[in-house]
């Protein structure tokens, strides 16, 4: 029986697609194993968003080859799309499957076909899978990935792929192509399937959720999708499970967003913004002039009437070509004004084929890195302050992700995230009360098994995590 192992690098979309491929391979009779040295096929799902992501890919491939000299190594994903020749030339790599051909990995014949003889895959698509058209050939179909389980406690649901905006620094349009949207019915069916399978938090993900729905035969937007999800799933699952939005564009934060979020009983009070900069001129040079920083503050002021408290994260680039010290300080000042609870800060990384890679006035790497460090310091201070605020709350709702130590039974502790996307250390109290309408424990499960959604009474902060005791189960699922 042939065994395989999957290594996933990069974003939640990659995590989702890796699971879809793994499900297809398991259905085809292959056996998935956790130890790469035991597998005959090693699949690496790659990222290309930064230079570091590509370096991590190369290091991963070399580590896998060292640990398993005889396995076939298959590299797919975004780096395989834009660096296919370079990756094919690596002696450790046997097969390169570009991102636009990743759906072919779902085909059972992939594992038995002639791919072993080629370093660049050259398979015919299965009859059910249409080949990806060229960008000028009209709308392309949504990639046929779907899942029934997820490796982690929080399951990802992919509703959108690709991007048609083309920010000047971003390689994603080159790796994933133009924006495509998943039919609302398919997205909601998968959400229901995962809820019924026991998952209590789903992350609604896309490359650019602002572009969701524009290519559908009956156009709608992302907020329309969330409203339909609330109408169909809210009555059954509101208060028992939740949705978390992966990342939203500042340009889609409008009055309609406030209405939909205000009516939702499913969406967690947490937003992650693709902010990138707090300076209007830098945003313009980035190709992101469709919003201004002040719009974000106006929206958050309105949102405070719906969510008096929220988790707020942001993606921020520092040292974009031509960014002056004054412009960087504008970003710092803006981040101090925002009610940030964390931030993902990246020094600018030139990506091949993007307009920004040819811009003049590039900053030295040391300066880009120093600016990132300063901004991370601002975000970290806000993160610590927010954790202290949450520690003073009467209750938090925590999705348990893993047990601390070898077994939960030994430690009586678990780690998870609360509704505000803050890490929590949950301790099993001597007596856990469960609402009569839900099950208190999973049959045969550990006291704090991953997948449980519990109410926690905070008692303090330790190591950056809010610490507290379990008060009751919100719902205890059968998910991973």
VMD Tcl script that draws the C-alpha trace (Angstrom):
set ca {
  {0.00 0.00 0.00}
  {1.54 3.29 -1.12}
  {1.91 5.92 1.59}
  {2.07 9.69 1.21}
  {2.87 12.70 3.35}
  {1.86 16.34 2.75}
  {3.92 19.39 3.82}
  {2.04 22.68 3.52}
  {3.72 26.09 3.40}
  {1.99 29.45 3.31}
  {-1.60 30.55 3.67}
  {-4.88 29.02 4.80}
  {-5.87 28.56 1.17}
  {-2.92 26.21 0.75}
  {-3.94 24.37 3.93}
  {-7.40 23.88 2.49}
  {-6.16 22.66 -0.88}
  {-3.69 20.27 0.76}
  {-6.52 18.69 2.71}
  {-8.63 18.38 -0.46}
  {-5.81 16.58 -2.27}
  {-5.13 14.34 0.72}
  {-8.81 13.37 0.87}
  {-8.77 12.52 -2.84}
  {-5.65 10.38 -2.44}
  {-7.05 8.57 0.60}
  {-10.25 7.89 -1.32}
  {-8.08 6.44 -4.08}
  {-6.60 3.88 -1.73}
  {-3.43 5.61 -0.57}
  {-2.49 5.84 3.08}
  {-1.53 9.16 4.63}
  {1.23 9.08 7.21}
  {2.47 11.71 9.65}
  {6.12 10.69 9.35}
  {7.62 11.78 5.99}
  {10.39 9.18 6.23}
  {7.73 6.44 5.96}
  {6.11 7.73 2.74}
  {6.70 6.76 -0.86}
  {5.35 10.12 -2.11}
  {6.06 13.47 -0.48}
  {3.81 16.33 -1.59}
  {5.01 19.88 -0.86}
  {2.41 22.63 -1.30}
  {4.44 25.81 -1.74}
  {4.17 29.56 -1.24}
  {5.87 32.35 -3.19}
  {4.62 35.52 -1.51}
  {8.08 36.47 -0.15}
  {11.71 35.57 -0.74}
  {11.69 33.85 2.64}
  {8.76 31.65 1.58}
  {10.78 30.40 -1.39}
  {13.83 29.84 0.81}
  {11.67 27.87 3.23}
  {10.44 25.76 0.33}
  {13.95 24.87 -0.79}
  {14.97 24.05 2.78}
  {11.87 21.88 3.23}
  {12.55 19.92 0.04}
  {16.17 19.29 1.03}
  {15.18 18.23 4.54}
  {12.58 15.81 3.17}
  {15.06 14.32 0.70}
  {17.69 13.88 3.41}
  {15.20 12.08 5.62}
  {13.78 9.93 2.82}
  {16.23 9.38 -0.09}
  {13.93 7.04 -2.06}
  {10.59 8.87 -1.98}
  {9.17 10.77 -4.94}
  {8.97 14.48 -4.11}
  {6.15 16.40 -5.79}
  {6.16 20.20 -5.49}
  {2.99 22.14 -6.24}
  {1.49 25.51 -5.29}
  {2.34 29.12 -6.01}
  {6.13 28.76 -6.19}
  {5.65 25.87 -8.62}
  {3.72 28.26 -10.87}
  {6.32 31.01 -11.16}
  {9.52 29.05 -10.48}
  {8.69 25.79 -12.17}
  {11.91 25.52 -14.18}
  {14.13 26.38 -11.21}
  {12.35 23.89 -8.96}
  {12.43 21.22 -11.64}
  {16.20 21.65 -11.79}
  {16.60 20.85 -8.09}
  {18.03 17.33 -7.82}
  {15.73 16.60 -4.87}
  {12.53 17.33 -6.85}
  {10.91 14.65 -9.01}
  {7.72 16.38 -10.16}
  {6.58 20.00 -10.40}
  {2.84 20.65 -10.61}
  {2.11 24.36 -11.26}
  {-0.67 25.98 -9.25}
  {-2.97 26.23 -12.27}
  {-2.69 22.46 -12.68}
  {-3.05 21.57 -9.00}
  {-6.61 20.27 -9.59}
  {-5.05 17.45 -11.59}
  {-3.72 16.12 -8.29}
  {-7.31 15.26 -7.42}
  {-7.43 12.77 -10.27}
  {-6.85 9.19 -9.18}
  {-4.75 8.46 -12.25}
  {-2.12 10.92 -11.02}
  {-0.67 8.37 -8.64}
  {-0.54 5.60 -11.24}
  {0.16 7.56 -14.40}
  {3.32 8.52 -16.23}
  {4.16 11.45 -13.94}
  {7.05 9.49 -12.44}
  {8.91 9.80 -15.73}
  {8.67 13.59 -15.97}
  {10.05 16.35 -13.81}
  {7.39 18.69 -15.17}
  {3.98 17.08 -15.01}
  {2.27 16.61 -18.38}
  {-1.07 14.94 -17.70}
  {-4.33 15.29 -19.51}
  {-7.07 16.69 -17.25}
  {-9.80 14.27 -16.27}
  {-13.04 14.75 -18.23}
  {-14.66 16.47 -15.23}
  {-11.86 19.02 -14.92}
  {-11.66 21.68 -17.59}
  {-8.18 23.08 -18.21}
  {-7.62 26.58 -16.91}
  {-8.22 29.11 -19.70}
  {-5.85 31.90 -20.55}
  {-6.63 35.24 -18.85}
  {-8.43 36.58 -21.95}
  {-10.58 33.50 -22.46}
  {-13.31 34.66 -20.09}
  {-14.24 33.58 -16.60}
  {-12.56 30.43 -15.39}
  {-14.28 27.81 -13.23}
  {-13.73 27.71 -9.51}
  {-11.05 25.10 -8.72}
  {-12.86 21.86 -7.81}
  {-11.46 21.48 -4.29}
  {-13.68 20.43 -1.41}
  {-13.18 18.94 2.03}
  {-15.08 16.81 4.53}
  {-12.61 17.06 7.38}
  {-9.64 19.20 8.38}
  {-6.37 18.42 10.06}
  {-6.71 21.28 12.54}
  {-9.37 22.15 15.10}
  {-10.41 25.23 13.12}
  {-11.49 24.18 9.63}
  {-10.95 26.40 6.59}
  {-13.66 26.95 3.97}
  {-12.38 28.42 0.70}
  {-14.90 30.66 -1.07}
  {-12.70 32.67 -3.45}
  {-9.41 32.26 -5.29}
  {-7.05 34.45 -7.31}
  {-6.95 38.22 -7.61}
  {-7.64 40.62 -10.46}
  {-6.47 43.79 -8.73}
  {-2.70 43.53 -9.28}
  {-1.14 45.51 -6.47}
  {2.31 46.56 -7.65}
  {4.19 44.47 -5.05}
  {2.08 41.30 -5.15}
  {2.94 38.09 -6.99}
  {-0.40 36.37 -6.28}
  {-2.09 37.34 -9.59}
  {0.83 35.66 -11.36}
  {0.60 32.52 -9.22}
  {-3.16 32.07 -8.91}
  {-4.61 34.02 -11.81}
  {-7.68 36.26 -11.84}
  {-10.38 36.23 -9.19}
  {-12.86 33.35 -9.23}
  {-15.73 32.77 -6.80}
  {-17.31 29.67 -5.36}
  {-21.05 29.28 -5.80}
  {-22.83 30.27 -2.57}
  {-24.71 26.97 -2.46}
  {-21.47 24.98 -2.56}
  {-19.82 27.11 0.12}
  {-22.82 26.83 2.45}
  {-23.11 23.08 1.87}
  {-19.49 22.65 2.92}
  {-19.99 24.82 6.01}
  {-22.99 22.75 7.04}
  {-21.08 19.53 6.40}
  {-18.20 20.65 8.60}
  {-20.46 21.88 11.39}
  {-22.29 18.56 11.35}
  {-18.94 16.74 11.41}
  {-18.16 18.44 14.72}
  {-16.10 21.51 13.80}
  {-17.10 24.50 15.89}
  {-15.10 27.23 14.17}
  {-14.80 27.68 10.41}
  {-12.44 30.19 8.82}
  {-14.05 31.71 5.72}
  {-11.10 32.27 3.40}
  {-10.22 33.76 0.05}
  {-7.29 35.45 -1.64}
  {-9.27 38.69 -2.04}
  {-12.74 38.57 -0.49}
  {-13.49 42.05 -1.82}
  {-13.70 40.52 -5.31}
  {-16.00 37.70 -4.30}
  {-19.06 37.25 -6.50}
  {-18.17 39.55 -9.37}
  {-17.74 36.62 -11.77}
  {-20.87 34.69 -10.79}
  {-23.81 34.49 -13.19}
  {-25.95 36.25 -10.58}
  {-23.46 38.83 -9.24}
  {-23.29 39.44 -5.52}
  {-20.61 40.43 -3.03}
  {-19.03 38.89 0.02}
  {-21.50 40.53 2.40}
  {-24.36 39.03 0.39}
  {-22.74 35.63 0.90}
  {-22.47 36.14 4.66}
  {-26.10 37.27 4.82}
  {-27.17 34.09 3.02}
  {-25.04 31.98 5.35}
  {-26.71 33.63 8.34}
  {-30.18 33.01 6.92}
  {-29.47 29.34 6.20}
  {-27.15 28.30 9.03}
  {-27.64 30.94 11.71}
  {-30.90 29.60 13.16}
  {-29.35 26.18 13.84}
  {-25.73 27.05 14.63}
  {-25.75 30.59 15.99}
  {-24.42 30.50 19.55}
  {-23.21 26.92 19.14}
  {-20.49 27.46 16.53}
  {-18.87 30.39 14.79}
  {-17.34 31.73 11.61}
  {-14.10 33.69 11.46}
  {-13.22 35.87 8.47}
  {-9.69 35.24 7.22}
  {-8.83 38.67 5.81}
  {-10.85 41.57 4.46}
  {-9.92 44.57 2.32}
  {-10.36 48.04 3.83}
  {-12.15 48.98 0.60}
  {-15.02 46.59 1.36}
  {-15.74 48.02 4.80}
  {-18.95 49.96 4.22}
  {-22.47 50.43 5.56}
  {-23.54 47.10 4.09}
  {-20.75 45.37 6.02}
  {-22.00 46.94 9.24}
  {-25.54 45.75 8.57}
  {-24.49 42.17 7.82}
  {-22.07 41.88 10.74}
  {-24.63 43.41 13.07}
  {-27.24 40.81 12.07}
  {-24.92 37.80 12.24}
  {-25.05 35.33 15.12}
  {-22.20 33.33 13.58}
  {-19.33 35.74 12.81}
  {-16.79 36.15 15.61}
  {-16.01 39.75 16.68}
  {-12.67 39.79 14.93}
  {-11.40 41.33 11.69}
  {-8.07 40.99 9.94}
  {-7.33 43.83 7.53}
  {-5.15 43.75 4.44}
  {-3.99 47.25 5.39}
  {-0.38 47.31 4.04}
  {0.29 50.96 4.91}
  {-1.14 53.88 6.83}
  {0.16 56.50 4.39}
  {-2.10 57.46 1.43}
  {0.79 58.14 -0.97}
  {2.45 54.81 -0.25}
  {-0.89 53.09 -0.77}
  {-1.24 54.82 -4.12}
  {2.20 53.59 -5.26}
  {1.26 50.12 -4.07}
  {-1.74 50.21 -6.37}
  {-4.06 50.41 -3.39}
  {-5.48 53.87 -3.86}
  {-9.05 52.53 -3.68}
  {-9.18 53.24 0.06}
  {-7.75 55.74 2.47}
  {-6.68 55.05 6.06}
  {-9.32 57.45 7.43}
  {-12.04 55.18 6.00}
  {-10.89 52.39 8.28}
  {-11.24 54.57 11.37}
  {-14.72 55.69 10.31}
  {-15.82 52.09 9.80}
  {-14.41 50.96 13.15}
  {-16.24 53.81 14.86}
  {-19.50 52.46 13.43}
  {-18.54 48.88 14.24}
  {-18.01 49.76 17.91}
  {-21.77 50.15 18.22}
  {-22.18 46.51 17.09}
  {-19.06 44.97 18.62}
  {-18.09 47.04 21.69}
  {-14.97 44.90 21.84}
  {-13.19 43.27 18.87}
  {-10.00 41.58 17.88}
  {-8.31 43.56 15.12}
  {-5.31 42.39 13.12}
  {-3.60 43.81 10.06}
  {-1.07 42.90 7.37}
  {1.50 45.69 6.95}
  {4.46 46.11 4.58}
  {7.41 48.27 5.58}
  {10.08 49.75 3.35}
  {8.14 49.80 0.10}
  {10.27 51.45 -2.63}
  {10.25 55.20 -2.11}
  {8.75 55.06 1.38}
  {10.20 58.06 3.22}
  {10.84 58.21 6.92}
  {7.89 60.60 7.27}
  {5.59 58.21 5.40}
  {6.67 55.33 7.58}
  {6.00 57.44 10.67}
  {2.50 58.10 9.28}
  {1.96 54.34 9.29}
  {3.27 54.09 12.85}
  {0.98 56.90 13.99}
  {-1.99 55.29 12.24}
  {-1.30 51.93 13.90}
  {-1.11 53.63 17.29}
  {-4.55 55.13 16.61}
  {-6.08 51.85 15.44}
  {-7.46 49.48 18.11}
  {-5.05 46.81 16.90}
  {-4.74 43.64 18.95}
  {-1.97 42.13 16.78}
  {-0.31 42.66 13.39}
  {1.56 40.68 10.78}
  {4.40 42.97 9.71}
  {6.65 42.14 6.77}
  {9.61 44.06 5.34}
  {9.07 44.60 1.63}
  {10.34 41.69 -0.46}
  {10.77 42.27 -4.24}
  {8.92 39.61 -6.20}
  {9.89 38.71 -9.77}
  {7.49 39.89 -12.45}
  {5.79 42.54 -10.31}
  {5.87 46.26 -11.21}
  {7.37 47.22 -7.85}
  {10.41 45.03 -8.48}
  {11.58 47.59 -11.06}
  {10.87 50.72 -9.03}
  {13.71 53.05 -8.13}
  {14.45 54.35 -4.64}
  {14.57 50.89 -3.09}
  {15.47 50.93 0.57}
  {18.30 48.87 1.96}
  {17.25 45.57 3.49}
  {18.54 46.67 6.89}
  {16.26 49.71 6.84}
  {13.23 47.68 5.75}
  {13.91 45.22 8.55}
  {14.43 47.95 11.15}
  {11.14 49.59 10.24}
  {9.36 46.23 10.51}
  {10.86 45.70 13.95}
  {9.65 49.09 15.15}
  {6.13 48.47 13.90}
  {6.09 45.00 15.46}
  {6.98 46.64 18.76}
  {3.96 48.93 18.51}
  {1.71 45.98 17.70}
  {3.14 43.83 20.47}
  {2.46 46.51 23.08}
  {-1.14 46.71 21.91}
  {-1.42 42.92 21.97}
  {-0.27 42.77 25.60}
  {-2.65 45.55 26.63}
  {-5.57 43.79 24.94}
  {-4.77 40.51 26.69}
  {-4.96 42.32 30.04}
  {-8.33 43.78 29.03}
  {-9.66 40.32 28.19}
  {-8.36 38.91 31.47}
  {-10.76 41.28 33.25}
  {-13.81 40.01 31.35}
  {-16.29 37.70 33.08}
  {-16.28 35.06 30.32}
  {-14.56 34.24 27.02}
  {-15.56 31.61 24.47}
  {-12.52 29.52 23.55}
  {-12.05 27.06 20.71}
  {-9.53 24.50 21.97}
  {-6.81 23.76 19.44}
  {-4.39 21.52 21.31}
  {-3.54 20.07 24.68}
  {-0.53 21.22 26.64}
  {2.01 18.50 27.42}
  {1.92 14.87 26.36}
  {-1.76 14.32 27.13}
  {-4.58 16.53 28.27}
  {-5.35 14.09 31.07}
  {-1.89 14.65 32.56}
  {-1.89 18.44 32.52}
  {-5.55 19.38 32.57}
  {-4.68 22.31 30.29}
  {-5.41 23.21 26.71}
  {-4.51 26.02 24.34}
  {-6.98 27.75 22.06}
  {-8.26 31.05 20.71}
  {-11.15 33.09 22.05}
  {-13.71 34.92 19.96}
  {-11.34 37.91 19.74}
  {-8.54 35.76 18.25}
  {-6.36 35.97 21.32}
  {-4.45 32.92 22.56}
  {-5.80 31.39 25.74}
  {-4.54 28.79 28.20}
  {-7.56 26.89 29.46}
  {-7.51 24.89 32.68}
  {-9.98 22.13 33.44}
  {-11.93 23.04 36.54}
  {-13.01 20.34 38.96}
  {-16.62 20.68 37.90}
  {-17.67 21.55 34.35}
  {-21.29 22.49 33.88}
  {-22.84 21.70 30.51}
  {-26.07 23.19 29.13}
  {-28.76 20.53 29.01}
  {-29.27 20.92 25.28}
  {-25.69 19.91 24.38}
  {-23.36 17.07 25.22}
  {-20.86 17.73 27.98}
  {-18.12 15.45 26.76}
  {-17.09 13.66 23.65}
  {-17.51 9.89 23.90}
  {-14.15 8.60 25.07}
  {-12.61 12.04 24.58}
  {-9.99 13.77 26.71}
  {-11.15 16.41 29.24}
  {-9.86 19.26 27.10}
  {-9.77 17.66 23.66}
  {-9.16 19.85 20.59}
  {-12.36 20.93 18.88}
  {-14.30 21.81 22.01}
  {-15.89 25.24 22.23}
  {-15.94 26.19 25.89}
  {-16.79 29.12 28.12}
  {-13.74 30.20 30.13}
  {-13.57 32.43 33.19}
  {-10.32 34.47 32.85}
  {-8.05 34.79 35.87}
  {-4.95 36.46 34.41}
  {-2.28 36.56 31.71}
  {0.74 34.25 31.47}
  {3.29 34.26 28.68}
  {1.06 36.45 26.51}
  {-1.91 34.05 26.85}
  {-5.11 34.79 28.73}
  {-5.43 32.12 31.42}
  {-8.71 30.86 32.79}
  {-10.88 28.00 34.01}
  {-13.52 26.14 32.02}
  {-17.00 27.07 33.20}
  {-19.13 25.15 30.72}
  {-19.25 23.63 27.27}
  {-20.81 25.73 24.55}
  {-20.79 22.63 22.40}
  {-18.44 19.68 22.28}
  {-17.95 18.45 18.75}
  {-16.51 15.41 17.08}
  {-14.11 17.35 14.87}
  {-10.35 17.00 14.63}
}
mol new
graphics top color blue
foreach p $ca { graphics top sphere $p radius 0.5 }
foreach p [lrange $ca 0 end-1] q [lrange $ca 1 end] { graphics top cylinder $p $q radius 0.2 }
display resetview
